[in-house]
Amino acid sequence: MPSMNPELLASWGYSQNQLLERDHVLAARERAADLGVGCIDPAGRSMLTLLCTLRAPHSIVEIGSGVGVASMAMLEAMGATGTLTAIESDLEHANAMRQGLRDAGILSARVRIINERAENVLSRLADHAYDLVLIDASAENLLDYVAEAKRLVGAGGVIILNNAFDEHRLARPAVRRASTVATRDALRLLREDPQLQTHLFPSEQGLFVATVIAGQKAR
């Protein structure tokens, strides 16, 4: 276990700051701030872009798209034929996402924005039909979202949870806040699945990644 010495913290901070974002992403972050909605941090977004570049998914589900900061990262990295199903219950956030997609020059035909609560939508999506599922929603229904994500991804598929640190409460055992307990349980559910390989990346918010082992299906 690494010691939390000043050099380690300095290196972590340095890595978080080696990021430049394009104007349309910065504009989307401004819209998010105006609306009071959280979005993936720059380091997490960069990691998400890298994962999509490496995995080259053709079909993605995003649970909780907000104003589309993460959505644009995935769409820009997955290639011109890739498609995104974005689930966002707040109409104002969904409209802000549409603006961001226009600013980024992303064709509307590549994105299906579903303006409903995720728990009412996920059961209608086909089993093992998606390459990647990103969960970036409140922890209220997180265990249900994880269970649905495991059903949705096919062999070699990827499940990603943003804000895996639960606003930096996760590592404090005494914290029993509902969102923290739900996050711990969700990560444990993924870690203990023998069909998955997992890793928690220390971005600012924490990015937990689980990938289905080749030839397997998540349970």
N, C-alpha and C positions, 0 to 999 in steps of 0.2 A: 504494500500500500504506500503510495508516494506521500511524503511529508508535505504539508502546506507551507513551504518556505517562501520567502519573498521572491526568489528567482522564479519559482514555478508560477506564482501569481502574475509576475511581470511577463513571463512568456505567454501565459494564457491571455492576458490583456492585449499583448502584441498581436497574437493570432486573430483576436476578435476585431482588431482595428485595420486589418489588411484587406479591406473590402471597399470597393467603389460600386455604387449603384447608379443606374442610368436615370435620366430625367423622368421618364414615365413611372418608374418605381418610386422615386422620391415624391412625385405628385400623388401617387396612390397612398403613400404613407401620410401625406398631409391631409388627404380626405379622411383617412382612418382617424387621425387625431381630431379633426373637426367633428366627426361623428361619435367619438369616444369609444371606438372599437379597437380591440387589440389585434395585432397581426404578427406574423413570424418575424423574428429578429434577423438582422442582416447575415450573421454567421449561419443561422439555421437555414435561411433562404439559399445561401451559397451552397451549403451541404445538400439541400434538396435538389438544386440544379445539377450538382455533380452526380447524385444518385440517379437522377432521371437520364442523364447523359450516358452513364455506364449501363443502366438497365434497359434503356430505350423502350419504355412502355408504349403500347399502342392505345390502351384504354385505362383511364384513371377515374376513381371516385374520390371526391373531396367532401368531407363531412365538416361543414362550417367554413365556408369560403370567405366570409367577411367581405372586404372590399377588393379581394383578388390579388394581394401581394404574393402569396404562395402560388396561386393559380397561374399567374403569368410566368413565374419561374419554371413551373412544370411544363407548360405549353411551349415555351420558348426552347426548352431542352429536349423535348420528346420527338421533335421532327414534325414536318408539315402535315403528315397524315394522322397524327395522334389526336385523340379526342378526350375531352374532360366532361364528366358529369359532376357538376358543382351543386351541392345542397346548402341552401342558405335561407333561413326562415324569415329574416328581416328584409322587407322589400327595399328599404332605403339603402341598406348595405349591398343588396344585389344590383341595384341601379348604379351604385358607385363602382361596383366591379365591372359592369358593362362599359362604363366610361373608361376605366383603366385598360380594358381589352382593346377599345378603339384607339386609345393613345399608343398602345404597343403594336398596333397594326395586326392584331390577331383576328383571323376570320371568325365571325360569329357562328359559322357552320361547324366549327370544331368544338364548340362549347354548348352543353345543355345545362342551363341554370334552372334548378328546380326550387321554386320559392315556397317551400313547405318545411315542416319540422322533420328532422331526419328520421325519427322513429316511425313516421308515417310513410316514409319513402323506401327505406332500405330493404324491407321485406319484398318489395316489388322488383328488385334487381336480381338478375340471374346468378345462379351459383357458378363459382369458378370462372367468371366471364371477364375479370379485370386483372390487369397486371400490377396495379398499385392502388392502395387506399391510404389517403392522408386523413387523419383525424385531428382537427384543430377546433374543437368545440368545448363547451363547458363540460365539467366532469359529472354533471347530474346523471347522465345516461351513458357514461363512459364504458362500463362493462358490457352493456348491450351493443354499443358501437363496435367494440373489439370483437365480440362474438360474431357480429354480422360481417365485419371485415375479414375474419378468418374463413367465413363461408364464401365471400365474394372473390377472393384471390385464387388464381389457379396455381399450378406447379411453377415454382420459381418466382412467384409473386412476392410483393413487398407491402408491409404494413408499417406506417410511420405515425407516431404520436408526437405532435408538437406540445410545448409547455409540459414536458415530462417531469420537470422539477417542481411543478405546481407552485409557481412563484417562489421558489427556493424554500418551500416547506418540507419537501420530500425527505431530505436527509436528517430531519429532526424527529427522532422516534417519539418524542412526547406529544407531537402535534397530532391531534385526532380530528381535525377539521374534515367535514364530509368529502370535500374535493380531494384532500390529501389521501384519505383512506381509499377512495375510489381509484385514484391514480396508482397507489401502491398495489391494489388488487389487480388492476388492469395490466400493469407491468409484470406482475407475478404470473398472471394467466398466460401471457405470451412467453415468458422465460421458461415456464415449466412444460410447454408444448414440445415434445420430442421431434416434431416435424419442422420446428423453427430454429433458426440461428438468430441471435439478438445482440444488440449493442446499444448502450446509452451514450450518445455523443454530447460532450459538454459545451454546447452552444450556450448563448446567454439564457435561453429559456429551457434548454434541454430538449434534445431530439432523439427519441427512441425509435430504433429501426429493427424490424423483424422480417426476415426473408424465409420463404418456404424452401426447404432443402429440395434439390433437384430430384424428381421422381416421387415426391411426397405431396400430400395435401394437408393443409392445416386442419386441426380437429377442434 
